Amino acid sequence: MNKAWAAEIAVDGALAKALIEDQFRRLLPAIVEPLGAGWDNSVFRVNGQFVFRFPRRAVAVELIQTELRCLPLLGPRLPVPIPIPVYAGQPSPSYPWPFAGYSYLSGRGFPRGEIDLAERRRLAPAIAEFLRALHAIPPTDLPAGAIPFDTIARLDIRSRREATESRLTFLQTAGVISRKEPILSILDSAPEPPAAHSPVIAHGDLHVGQLLVTEQGGLAGIIDWGDLHVGHAAVDLAIAHQLLPAAWQDTFLSDYGPVDATTWLLSKTRAALTAVALLASAVDSGDELLAAEAKIALSFMTDQRTL
């Protein structure tokens, strides 16, 4: 199995502290607390006020630069807080890539590893409203060249089937799932993406791990914007299939607005791809809460309590 989430450069707290203090003297002394690591970045809270993200893989360098260019322009137009870049770090002899510091957003991560339909139903309208606002911003409102187009064909399900099946085999061998056929059948039902569609500004990697919620269960923020691009709305609408069982998805659609059948089916297949990748990476890294949440998402999509 190809572990796309493996770090090429691992940044620990000591290196993060040294880089921050060397380039941003106003933050001295930097109190650095690890927040975690995703596929692309190692993340630290600094002085209780900022979040610094350091690319773990070369491919993430351009993603950080996209955030630096675009998030300050998008943030004021969205109904949910997003991280706004405050500091732009530069490569140095001890670290070869740029990095960035953002305003800290309060809230806890959503993945709980349990099915609380009431909490999910409370979140759905806020996420739908957020996506409606994001997708309504004309891409031409951003400066030319600031945001990339979808150059990796995120809705080309067939080209991703082999990698997904390999991850499912890994999960089956590890005893995490017992059957992969229900998930593969979702992928095999994917329609061809339409040749022509109205492109939108898309978050690009919106899944349950990118949600911050309040203690009362409201939506506190949307994080991790490295995959921001101009593309198809279905890429973002995948979140509805991860968050809610099919019988409850009208809660989401009533606030987002009309979605045609092809777009909705594409969003489901995209959700399945993402959930399998999240599950495989979470199992590999020992993130039990995210693994449990990914399994819940797959159970919603396959209408099965166990896989």
C-alpha positions in Angstrom: 0.0 0.0 0.0 1.3 3.4 -1.0 1.4 5.5 2.2 0.8 8.9 0.7 0.6 10.4 4.2 4.2 9.5 5.1 6.4 12.5 6.0 9.4 13.4 3.9 10.6 15.8 6.6 9.3 15.4 10.2 9.2 18.7 12.2 9.3 18.3 15.9 8.7 21.0 18.6 12.3 21.9 19.0 12.8 22.6 15.2 9.5 24.5 15.1 10.5 26.7 18.0 13.9 27.4 16.5 12.4 28.4 13.1 9.7 30.6 14.7 12.1 32.4 17.1 14.7 33.0 14.4 12.2 34.5 11.9 9.6 36.2 14.1 11.3 37.9 17.0 8.1 39.4 18.3 7.0 35.9 19.3 10.0 35.3 21.7 9.9 33.3 23.8 7.8 30.9 21.7 5.8 28.5 23.7 5.3 25.6 21.2 2.6 22.9 21.8 2.1 20.1 19.2 -1.4 19.9 17.9 -0.9 16.9 15.5 0.2 16.0 12.0 -1.9 15.5 8.9 -0.9 14.1 5.5 0.8 17.4 4.5 1.7 19.4 7.6 3.0 19.2 11.2 0.9 21.6 13.3 1.8 23.5 16.5 0.0 26.0 18.7 2.3 28.9 19.5 1.9 31.2 22.5 -1.7 30.2 22.8 -2.6 32.7 20.0 -1.3 31.2 16.7 -1.2 27.9 14.8 1.9 27.2 12.7 1.9 24.6 10.0 5.1 23.1 8.5 4.9 21.0 5.3 5.9 17.4 5.8 6.0 16.7 2.1 7.3 18.7 -0.9 3.9 18.6 -2.5 2.5 20.6 0.4 4.7 23.6 -0.3 2.4 25.1 -3.0 -0.6 24.3 -0.8 0.8 26.6 2.0 1.4 29.3 -0.6 -2.2 29.0 -1.9 -3.5 29.5 1.6 -1.2 32.6 2.1 -2.6 34.2 -1.1 -6.3 33.3 -0.7 -7.4 32.9 2.8 -7.2 36.6 3.8 -9.5 37.4 0.9 -12.0 34.6 1.5 -12.3 34.8 5.3 -14.3 38.0 5.5 -16.9 36.6 3.0 -17.6 33.4 4.9 -20.1 32.8 7.7 -17.8 30.4 9.6 -14.3 31.3 10.9 -11.3 30.1 8.9 -7.6 30.3 9.8 -6.2 33.6 8.5 -2.4 33.6 7.8 -0.5 36.1 9.9 3.1 35.0 9.5 4.9 33.7 6.4 8.0 31.8 7.2 10.8 31.3 4.7 13.1 28.4 3.9 16.3 28.3 6.0 19.4 26.1 6.3 17.7 23.9 8.9 14.4 23.6 7.0 14.0 23.8 3.2 10.4 24.9 2.8 8.2 27.9 3.5 5.8 27.6 6.5 3.0 29.7 7.9 1.4 31.0 11.1 -2.4 31.6 11.4 -4.8 33.0 13.9 -5.8 30.4 16.4 -9.4 29.2 16.2 -11.0 27.9 19.3 -13.0 24.7 19.3 -12.5 21.0 19.6 -12.1 18.6 16.7 -15.3 17.0 15.6 -14.3 13.3 15.4 -15.6 11.6 18.5 -15.9 8.0 17.3 -19.6 7.8 18.2 -22.8 8.3 16.3 -24.6 11.3 17.9 -27.2 12.0 15.3 -28.5 15.0 17.2 -25.1 16.7 17.1 -24.6 15.8 13.4 -28.0 17.2 12.6 -27.2 20.5 14.4 -23.9 20.8 12.4 -25.4 20.0 8.9 -27.2 23.3 8.3 -24.1 25.4 9.3 -21.8 23.4 7.0 -24.4 23.7 4.2 -24.6 27.4 4.7 -20.9 27.7 4.7 -20.5 25.8 1.5 -23.3 27.8 -0.2 -21.5 31.0 0.7 -18.1 29.6 -0.5 -19.4 28.2 -3.7 -21.2 31.5 -4.5 -18.0 33.5 -4.5 -17.0 34.0 -8.2 -13.5 32.6 -8.8 -12.8 35.8 -10.7 -13.1 37.8 -7.5 -9.6 36.4 -6.6 -6.5 37.8 -8.3 -5.4 36.1 -11.4 -3.2 33.2 -10.6 -4.0 33.2 -6.9 -5.9 30.0 -6.8 -5.2 26.9 -8.9 -7.7 24.9 -10.9 -8.2 21.2 -10.2 -5.2 19.8 -12.0 -5.4 16.3 -10.3 -9.0 15.4 -11.4 -10.3 14.8 -8.0 -13.6 13.3 -9.4 -11.8 10.8 -11.6 -12.9 7.9 -9.5 -11.7 5.2 -11.8 -8.1 6.3 -11.7 -8.2 6.2 -7.9 -9.9 2.8 -7.7 -6.6 0.7 -7.6 -5.1 2.8 -4.7 -8.4 2.6 -2.8 -8.7 -1.1 -3.3 -5.1 -1.5 -2.0 -6.1 0.5 1.1 -9.2 -1.7 1.6 -7.0 -4.8 1.3 -4.7 -3.4 4.0 -7.7 -2.6 6.2 -9.2 -6.1 5.7 -5.9 -7.8 6.4 -5.6 -5.7 9.6 -9.1 -6.8 10.7 -10.5 -3.3 10.6 -13.1 -4.2 8.0 -14.4 -7.7 7.0 -15.7 -6.8 3.5 -14.6 -4.4 0.9 -17.2 -5.1 -1.8 -19.9 -2.6 -0.4 -17.4 0.2 -0.8 -16.1 -0.9 -4.2 -19.6 -1.0 -5.5 -20.0 2.7 -4.6 -16.9 3.5 -6.6 -18.0 1.3 -9.5 -21.3 3.2 -9.7 -19.6 6.6 -10.2 -20.8 8.6 -13.2 -18.4 10.3 -15.5 -17.8 13.9 -14.4 -19.6 16.3 -16.7 -17.5 17.8 -19.4 -19.0 21.2 -18.7 -20.1 22.6 -15.3 -20.1 25.8 -13.4 -16.7 25.9 -11.5 -16.7 27.0 -7.9 -14.1 27.9 -5.3 -13.8 24.6 -3.4 -12.2 23.8 -0.1 -11.0 20.7 -1.8 -10.5 18.4 1.3 -13.5 19.0 3.4 -14.0 16.0 5.7 -15.0 15.5 9.4 -11.3 16.0 10.5 -11.4 19.6 9.2 -14.3 20.7 11.4 -14.0 22.5 14.7 -17.0 22.6 16.9 -18.0 24.4 20.1 -18.7 22.7 23.4 -22.4 23.1 22.6 -21.9 21.3 19.3 -22.1 24.3 16.9 -19.7 24.9 14.0 -16.7 26.9 15.3 -14.4 26.8 12.2 -13.2 25.1 9.1 -9.5 24.3 8.9 -6.8 23.0 6.5 -7.3 24.8 3.3 -4.3 23.5 1.4 -6.4 21.8 -1.3 -8.2 25.1 -2.1 -8.9 25.2 -5.8 -11.4 26.1 -8.6 -13.3 22.9 -9.5 -16.5 21.0 -9.1 -18.9 21.5 -6.1 -19.2 17.7 -5.6 -15.7 17.6 -4.1 -16.9 19.6 -1.1 -20.5 18.2 -1.0 -18.9 14.9 -0.1 -18.9 16.0 3.6 -22.7 15.4 3.7 -22.3 11.7 3.1 -19.6 11.4 5.8 -21.5 13.4 8.3 -25.1 12.0 7.9 -26.9 8.8 7.0 -28.8 9.0 3.8 -32.1 9.4 5.5 -30.9 12.6 7.2 -29.2 14.3 4.2 -32.3 16.5 3.4 -31.2 18.5 6.5 -28.1 19.4 4.6 -29.6 19.9 1.2 -32.5 22.2 2.4 -29.8 24.7 3.5 -27.3 24.3 0.6 -29.8 24.4 -2.2 -30.6 22.2 -5.2 -28.0 19.7 -6.3 -28.5 17.6 -9.5 -28.4 13.8 -9.3 -25.0 13.4 -11.1 -23.3 15.9 -8.7 -24.8 14.2 -5.7 -23.7 10.7 -6.8 -20.2 12.1 -7.6 -20.1 13.6 -4.1 -20.9 10.2 -2.6 -18.1 8.4 -4.5 -15.7 11.2 -3.5 -16.8 10.7 0.1 -16.1 7.0 -0.1 -12.6 7.6 -1.5 -11.8 10.1 1.3 -13.2 8.0 4.1 -11.2 4.9 3.0 -8.0 7.1 2.8 -8.7 8.6 6.2 -9.3 5.2 7.7 -6.1 3.7 6.3 -4.0 6.6 7.4 -5.6 6.7 10.9 -5.1 3.0 11.4 -1.5 3.3 10.2 -0.8 6.2 12.6 -2.8 5.0 15.5 -5.4 7.7 15.5 -8.3 5.8 17.0 -10.8 8.6 17.1 -10.4 9.5 13.4 -10.4 5.8 12.4 -13.7 5.3 14.3 -15.1 8.4 12.6 -14.1 7.2 9.1 -15.7 3.8 9.8 -18.9 5.6 10.8 -18.8 7.5 7.5 -18.4 4.3 5.5 -21.2 2.7 7.4 -23.5 5.6 6.5 -22.6 5.3 2.8 -23.0 1.5 2.7 -26.1 1.4 5.0 -24.3 -1.2 7.1 -23.4 -1.2 10.7 -20.3 -3.3 10.1 -18.1 -3.7 7.1 
